[in-house]
Amino acid sequence: MSDVRRPLLLEPALAALNAAGEETRLRLLDLLAETELTVSEAVAILGQSQPRVSRHLKLLVEAGLVERRREGAWAFFRLASADAPGEIARSVVSWLDPLDPRIAGDRARLAEVRQARADAAARYFAEHAPEWDAIRSLHVPEAQVEAAMREAVGEAPLRRLLDLGAGAGRMLELFAPQAEQAVGVDLSSAMLGVARGRLEKAGARNVQLRQGDMYALPIERNSCDLVIVHQVLHYLDDPGRALREAARTLAPGGRLLVVDFAPHREETLRDEHAHRRLGFSQQEVTNLLEQAGLEILRHRDLAPSADDGAKLTVSLWLAQDPRVIADPLPKASFETA
C-alpha cells in the first residue's frame, strides 16, 4: 500500500473541518478512532438522544470523516480510511488531550461498552461450551471445511502452531500432530476446559492452552510458522486489529489461515449466539490481511450443496509474512583472489 497522501480539494477540506468543528462530533471522532460503534452504543457513551447522535453521525458521514457500514438490521460507524478526509479526522483526534474531562469520560464509558461486549461473548461461551460443535451444523459440513484447511496448510512439519480462539480444541486436535509445539489461546476459561478434555482424550502432548486476549496475545513476536483464526472474527468488534496482532506473531515466511463465514443474513446468529458480524466479503478480509503486512496466497469459498441442509458459505484465506531469512553463505563465498 502506498504511503503517498492523496490531495484534497479546498471544498471537501473545508467541509471536513466544518464537520469536525463541533463538540459532539469531535467526541464522536475520538471514539470512532478507537473502534466502530452502533448508534445505540454511541448514545450510551455520550448520554445524548438517539436522534441527536444520529444527526451528528450523518453529518460526519456526509463530510467523508466517518464511514457507515450496514449489516443486516444494524449499522456500524467507523473513522474513514486513512487517505483524504480520513487523514483530517485522525489528525484532529491526535490533537485532543486525553486528560480533558469530557474526552476522559467518553473513553471510560467506551471501555465499559467494550467490556460489556467481551462479557456477553464470554457468557455465551460459558453457557454453550458443550454445544460448540453442534452450532457448526449451520454451515457447510465441517468435514469439507477441514479438508480444505488441510489442503491449504499442506503436510510439511511445523515448528510452532498457534490457534487463536481455540474454542473446543478441534483445530489443535487436527493440526497439532504436524507441529513440534502447538499453542491454543482463548478468552474463555470454560472453552479452554472443554479443549483440555478433548486434547487429553486425543493424546495431544505438545499442546499448551493459554487464556488470553486476541488483541494482546501472550505470544512472542516472530515465533509461529502457522497461525489459525477459525470462526473467530465474527465475534470481534475490531477484526483488523486482531489480524494485525496475529501477524505480529508470525515468523518470517509464516502463514496465517483465516476461516469464517461469507456475508449472510442469519440475524439469529447475532441475536442468539453473540455474533458481532454477519460474515465477511472476500475483499474485506483481503484488505485487512494486506493492511497487516501479509501477502495473500489463496482464497476459497465453500458453499453448501442442496443436500447439506445448511445455509451458510464458509470462506478461507491463506496469507504469508513476506519476510525471508536467507541461509548464510558459506565462508568460501566471501574469499577473493
C-alpha positions in Angstrom: 0.0 0.0 0.0 1.3 3.4 -0.9 2.2 6.0 1.8 1.6 8.9 -0.6 -1.2 11.1 0.6 -4.0 11.8 -1.8 -4.6 15.6 -2.3 -7.9 17.0 -1.1 -9.7 19.8 -2.9 -10.5 23.0 -1.0 -14.2 22.5 -0.7 -14.1 18.9 0.7 -11.4 20.0 3.1 -13.5 22.9 4.3 -16.5 20.6 4.7 -14.4 18.1 6.7 -13.1 20.7 9.0 -16.5 22.3 9.4 -18.0 18.9 10.3 -15.3 18.3 12.9 -15.6 21.7 14.5 -18.4 20.9 16.9 -18.1 19.3 20.4 -20.3 16.3 20.0 -18.9 15.4 16.5 -15.4 15.9 17.8 -16.1 13.5 20.7 -17.6 11.0 18.2 -14.5 11.2 16.0 -12.4 10.4 19.1 -14.5 7.4 19.9 -14.6 6.1 16.4 -10.8 6.3 16.2 -10.8 3.6 18.8 -13.5 1.2 17.5 -16.6 1.0 15.3 -19.8 1.7 17.2 -23.6 1.4 16.6 -25.8 4.4 17.2 -27.1 2.8 20.4 -23.6 2.4 21.8 -22.7 6.0 20.9 -25.9 7.2 22.6 -25.0 5.3 25.8 -21.4 6.7 25.8 -22.4 10.3 25.0 -25.5 10.4 27.1 -27.4 12.2 24.3 -30.7 11.4 22.5 -30.7 8.9 19.6 -32.0 11.5 17.1 -29.2 14.0 18.0 -26.4 11.4 17.8 -27.8 10.1 14.5 -27.8 13.6 13.1 -24.2 14.2 14.1 -23.1 10.9 12.6 -25.0 11.7 9.4 -23.1 15.0 9.1 -19.7 13.2 9.7 -20.5 10.6 7.0 -21.5 13.3 4.5 -18.2 15.1 5.1 -16.3 11.9 4.5 -14.8 11.7 8.0 -16.8 8.7 9.0 -17.9 5.5 7.1 -21.2 3.8 7.7 -21.5 0.1 7.2 -24.9 -1.6 7.1 -25.0 -5.2 8.2 -28.4 -6.8 8.4 -30.6 -4.8 10.8 -27.6 -3.0 12.3 -25.5 0.0 11.2 -21.9 0.4 12.3 -19.9 3.6 12.1 -16.1 3.9 12.0 -13.5 6.5 11.2 -12.9 6.9 7.4 -10.0 5.2 5.7 -6.5 6.7 6.1 -6.4 8.8 2.9 -8.2 12.2 2.1 -10.8 13.2 4.8 -9.8 10.2 7.0 -6.4 11.8 7.5 -8.0 15.0 8.6 -10.1 13.1 11.1 -7.1 11.3 12.5 -5.1 14.5 12.7 -7.8 16.3 14.6 -8.2 13.4 17.0 -4.4 13.3 17.6 -4.7 16.9 18.9 -7.1 16.0 21.7 -5.9 15.9 25.2 -6.9 12.5 26.8 -7.0 14.2 30.2 -9.7 16.6 29.1 -12.7 15.6 31.4 -15.1 15.1 28.5 -12.7 13.0 26.5 -11.6 11.0 29.5 -15.2 10.4 30.5 -16.1 9.2 27.0 -13.2 6.9 26.8 -14.0 5.4 30.2 -17.6 4.8 29.1 -16.3 3.3 25.8 -14.2 0.9 27.9 -17.4 -0.1 29.7 -19.1 -0.7 26.3 -16.2 -2.8 25.1 -16.1 -4.8 28.3 -19.8 -5.4 28.0 -19.2 -6.8 24.5 -16.5 -9.1 25.9 -18.6 -10.1 28.8 -21.5 -11.0 26.5 -19.2 -13.2 24.4 -17.7 -14.8 27.5 -21.2 -15.6 28.9 -22.1 -17.1 25.6 -19.0 -19.3 25.6 -19.5 -20.4 29.2 -23.2 -21.2 28.6 -22.7 -23.0 25.3 -19.3 -24.6 25.6 -20.7 -28.2 25.4 -22.8 -27.3 22.3 -20.0 -25.7 20.3 -19.6 -28.4 17.8 -23.4 -28.6 17.2 -23.5 -24.9 16.2 -21.2 -25.7 13.3 -24.0 -27.7 11.7 -25.4 -24.4 10.5 -22.9 -24.2 7.7 -21.3 -26.3 5.0 -20.2 -29.7 6.6 -17.2 -29.4 8.9 -15.5 -32.3 7.2 -15.4 -30.4 4.0 -14.0 -27.3 5.7 -11.4 -29.3 7.5 -10.3 -31.0 4.2 -9.9 -27.6 2.6 -7.9 -26.4 5.5 -5.6 -29.4 5.4 -5.1 -28.8 1.7 -4.3 -25.1 2.3 -1.8 -25.9 5.1 -0.2 -28.9 3.4 1.7 -31.7 5.2 5.0 -30.1 5.9 6.2 -30.2 9.5 5.6 -27.1 11.6 7.9 -25.8 14.3 5.2 -23.8 16.1 1.4 -23.7 15.5 -0.9 -21.1 17.1 -4.6 -21.4 17.2 -6.5 -18.2 18.1 -9.9 -18.5 19.7 -9.1 -22.2 20.3 -12.7 -22.9 21.4 -13.3 -26.6 21.9 -9.8 -27.5 20.6 -10.7 -29.1 17.3 -8.1 -27.1 15.3 -5.4 -28.2 17.7 -6.6 -31.7 17.5 -6.4 -31.5 13.7 -3.1 -29.8 13.2 -1.0 -30.2 16.4 0.4 -33.6 15.1 2.2 -31.6 12.4 3.9 -29.3 14.9 6.7 -29.6 17.3 4.7 -27.3 19.6 1.1 -26.1 19.4 -0.4 -23.2 21.4 -4.1 -22.5 21.8 -5.4 -19.1 23.0 -8.9 -18.4 24.1 -10.5 -15.7 26.3 -13.0 -18.2 27.9 -11.8 -20.5 30.7 -14.9 -22.6 30.1 -13.9 -23.2 26.5 -10.3 -24.0 27.5 -11.7 -26.6 29.9 -13.5 -28.2 27.0 -10.4 -28.1 24.9 -8.3 -29.6 27.6 -10.6 -32.6 27.9 -10.7 -33.1 24.2 -7.0 -32.9 23.7 -6.2 -35.2 26.6 -8.6 -37.7 25.1 -6.8 -37.3 21.8 -3.4 -37.9 23.4 -2.0 -34.5 22.4 1.1 -33.9 24.4 2.7 -31.0 22.5 -0.2 -28.5 23.1 -0.2 -25.6 25.5 -3.5 -23.8 26.3 -3.4 -20.1 27.4 -6.1 -17.8 28.4 -5.6 -14.5 26.6 -7.0 -11.6 24.6 -7.0 -11.6 20.8 -5.8 -8.0 20.8 -2.9 -8.6 23.2 -1.7 -12.1 22.7 0.5 -13.8 25.2 2.7 -15.0 22.4 6.2 -13.8 21.4 6.8 -11.8 18.2 8.2 -13.7 15.2 7.6 -17.1 16.8 5.0 -19.0 14.8 5.1 -20.9 11.5 1.3 -21.1 11.2 -1.5 -19.2 12.9 -5.1 -20.3 12.5 -8.1 -18.0 13.1 -11.0 -20.3 12.7 -14.6 -19.0 13.0 -13.5 -16.2 15.4 -13.5 -12.9 13.5 -17.3 -12.6 13.5 -17.3 -12.3 17.3 -14.8 -9.3 17.3 -15.5 -5.6 17.3 -12.2 -4.9 15.6 -11.2 -7.8 13.3 -8.4 -5.8 11.7 -6.7 -5.2 15.0 -6.9 -8.9 15.8 -5.4 -9.8 12.4 -2.5 -7.3 12.9 -1.8 -8.9 16.3 -1.9 -12.3 14.8 0.5 -11.2 12.1 2.9 -9.9 14.8 3.4 -13.5 16.0 4.4 -14.8 12.5 8.0 -15.8 11.9 9.4 -14.7 8.5 7.6 -16.7 5.9 5.0 -17.8 8.4 1.4 -18.2 7.3 -2.0 -17.1 8.6 -5.1 -19.1 7.8 -8.4 -17.4 8.3 -11.7 -19.3 8.2 -15.0 -17.5 8.6 -18.5 -17.1 7.1 -19.1 -15.3 3.8 -21.7 -12.5 4.1 -25.1 -13.8 5.1 -28.4 -12.6 6.6 -28.9 -15.1 9.5 -29.8 -12.5 12.2 -30.4 -15.3 14.7 -26.6 -15.8 14.9 -26.3 -12.3 16.2 -29.3 -12.3 18.5 -28.8 -15.8 20.0 -25.2 -16.6 19.5 -23.4 -13.2 20.1 -22.1 -12.9 16.5 -20.9 -9.3 16.0 -20.6 -9.6 12.3 -22.7 -11.5 9.7 -19.8 -12.7 7.6 -17.1 -11.1 5.6 -16.6 -10.5 1.9 -13.5 -11.7 0.1 -12.2 -8.2 -0.4 -12.8 -7.1 3.2 -10.6 -9.8 4.7 -8.1 -9.5 1.9 -7.7 -5.8 2.7 -7.4 -6.5 6.4 -4.6 -9.1 5.8 -2.8 -6.7 3.4 -3.0 -3.9 6.0 -1.4 -6.3 8.5 1.5 -6.6 6.1 0.8 -10.0 4.7 0.6 -11.3 1.1 -2.5 -13.2 0.0 -1.7 -16.7 -1.2 -5.2 -18.0 -1.8 -8.9 -17.6 -1.2 -11.6 -20.2 -1.4 -15.4 -20.3 -0.8 -17.1 -23.5 0.3 -20.8 -23.2 -0.5 -23.2 -25.8 0.9 -25.0 -28.0 -1.6 -28.8 -28.5 -1.7 -28.3 -31.8 0.1 -26.4 -30.3 3.1 -29.4 -28.6 4.7 -27.2 -25.7 5.6 -27.5 -22.1 4.7 -24.0 -20.6 5.1 -20.9 -20.4 2.9 -17.5 -20.7 4.6 -14.6 -18.8 3.2 -10.9 -19.5 3.6 -8.0 -17.0 3.2 -4.3 -18.0 3.4 -1.7 -15.3 3.7 2.0 -15.2 4.3 4.5 -13.0 6.0 6.7 -11.7 3.1 9.9 -11.6 5.0 12.6 -14.2 4.1 15.5 -15.4 6.2 18.3 -16.5 3.7 20.6 -19.2 4.6 24.1 -17.8 5.4 26.5 -18.1 2.5 29.4 -20.4 3.1 32.6 -18.7 4.2 34.3 -19.6 0.8 31.8 -17.4 -0.9 33.4 -14.3 0.7 37.0 -15.2 -0.3 38.7 -13.2 -3.0 41.7 -14.0 -5.2 
